[in-house]
Amino acid sequence: MRSPLQAQVVQWLVAAGDTVATGDVLVILEAMKMEHEIRSPHAGCLTELYFQVGETVGDGDVLVSLAPLTEPVASPAPDQSRLVEPPVAPAERADLKKLQDRLAFTQDAQRPEAVAKRHATGLRTARENIADLCDPDSFVEYGALAVAAQSRRRTADDLMRNTPADGMVTGIGCIHGQRVVVMAYDFTVLAGTQGMRNHQKTDRMLGVALQNKLPVVLFAEGGGGRPGDVDVAIVAGLNLATFASFARLNGRVPVVGVVAGRCFAGNAALLGCCDVIIATAGSNIGMGGPAMVEGGGLGVFKPEQIGPSDVQHGNGVIDILVDNEAQAVSAARHYLLCFQGAQTEWQAPPAEALRHVVPENRVRVYDTRAAMQGIADEGSLLHLRNGFGVGIHTALARIAGRPVGLMANNPLHLGGAIDADGADKAARFMQLCNAHGLPIVSLVDTPGFMVGPDIEALAQVRHVSRMFVAAAHLRVPLLSVVLRKGYGLGAMAMTGGGFHETLSTVAWPTGEFGGMGLEGAVRLGYRKELAALPEGPEREALFDQLLAQQYENGSAINMAATLEIDAVIDPATTRDWLVAGLEAGQVRPFDGALAIDTW
């Protein structure tokens, strides 16, 4: 037998004259501080060993002579009482046990008091939320063994037991079978504050997400920066990469923020960078917690007084408001499903129901959410920001399995007129769909932009113009359906800037059109004729006659006859039209053009 490498003989396990079996270890060689076992290639008898312990052998040098056996080795007679030997359990490895013991401290089971305190508040732990969010057994954790950077003031055992994962659970899991980066601040560890090492963990995961185009879900509950990490020589700690790295994901991958409990300061800053914020009714969100507010001389407040959910839902900070964490996790899974491509299985709602959405009485209000429900696949509709900008509804949905964005004017608010909040909501929604390649379906019923001294005091000009700029940068198909009123600049803003800027613009038979509201158009255009008659029944009769003429002239059929819209359709065929458009439309690559937001 020859040496397979140049090495030093460390130990002989056999002697000349020994009989060996195939695979027996004969000698241990050492090279580059590593030991190599040299095993017998077959059974035989060792006749001579050529090197002593401590000697150096060269590559290919003969180590030992191995002669074949002249007689087969007799096997012992089997024990008839135990023909099948039980398997022998391998000895427990010390290194593996050390790891398992260490990892146990990161699990909820090892911290029953902290978990019980958490449950007493009606909230779940970070790991419970992650387990609910991810597909079963799909989550792999990064950075589990980290502890707070406080070794100068606390013992290693204390840190291991009381600061597991440095208060931030990070890793990659599957949602609906697709990989997602998940990060959850652990409020049971140092109140979910941002420490040096959990910033490092966050930065690592954000890099993985950006490089591999993975969506991100952030459970953001916590109190912001942590002043107690003394293991690093810093003054203010403002040279962090975390906030810039998190913001850099914007428009590149879907980013979801989830909040239950209190989310203040740095945690809230990350939350605000998310595409969508899902929060529970008991949550509080603010750029500063009570200590920061009091420190700034702004008064003394309880945590629940700062950024309660009803306030943050009404002002647009919270996109989806739910009752509890289970619903929040369900909403996050629903939201991400809208960015995971077409589904092969879907159920269409009853098509005929769309015929009865808009009342025959043209001045009777109705709820356009019924139209959204009747267009979307069953169970797919997910409304966003329904507490803010209520003049326009926005939602994610599927149509025949294809993910889309839906927006619709709301006649129940200002008759469907577009105000500043509604315009902001619509423009931002178009940007969201555009960034992630979702076609947009716009349901139009508006008398135009809201006007008047009060609305102009709210910078209406800047706000509503956002819709034109956002639409001008769309790379996704835009399809519009005029349900009833399609008047003026407001209707143009809902259709990408003009009725022919869309992939298709169609109307239901209830559609009516004009450069402005018909009543206003009659009063303005026929002022002299009306003024020539005395106030009373005669003037009112003329007004009604002129209004009927304007309505007939601006009917959907006349608009289609003059090719200002593409078609007038039976509401029951709306999905068919939209499916055809979705199949024909293409999502274009980014052209690199930058938008300057008007507001």
ABEGO torsion letter per residue (X at the ends): XBBABBBBBABBABBBGBBBBBGBBABBBBBGGBBBBBBBABBEBBABBABBBGBBBBBGBBABBBBBBABBBBBBBBBAABABBBBBBBBBBAAAAAAAAAAAAABAAABAAAAAAAAAAGBBBAAAAAAAABBBGABBBBGAABBBBAAAABBAAAAAAAABGGGBBBEBBBBGGBBBBBBBBBAABGGGBBBAAAAAAAAAAAAAAAAAGBBBBBBABEAEBBAABAABBBAAGAABAAAAAAAAABGABBBBBBBBEBBBEAAAAAAAABABBBBBAABBBBABBAAAAAAAGAEBBBAAABGBAAAAAAAGABABBBABAAAAAAAAAAAAAAAAEBBABBBBBBAAAAAAABBABAABBBBAAAAAAAABBBGABBBBGAABGAABBBBBBBBGGBBBBBBBBBAABGGGBBBAAAAAAAAAAAAAAAAAGBBBBBBBBBAEBBBEAAAAAAGAAAAAAAAAAAAAABABBBBBBBABBBBEAAAAAAAGGEAAABABBBBBAABBBEABBAAAAAAAAAAAAAAABBBEAAAAAAAAAAAAAAAAAABAAAAAAAGABABBBBAAAAAAAAAAAAAABBBBBBAGBBBBBAX
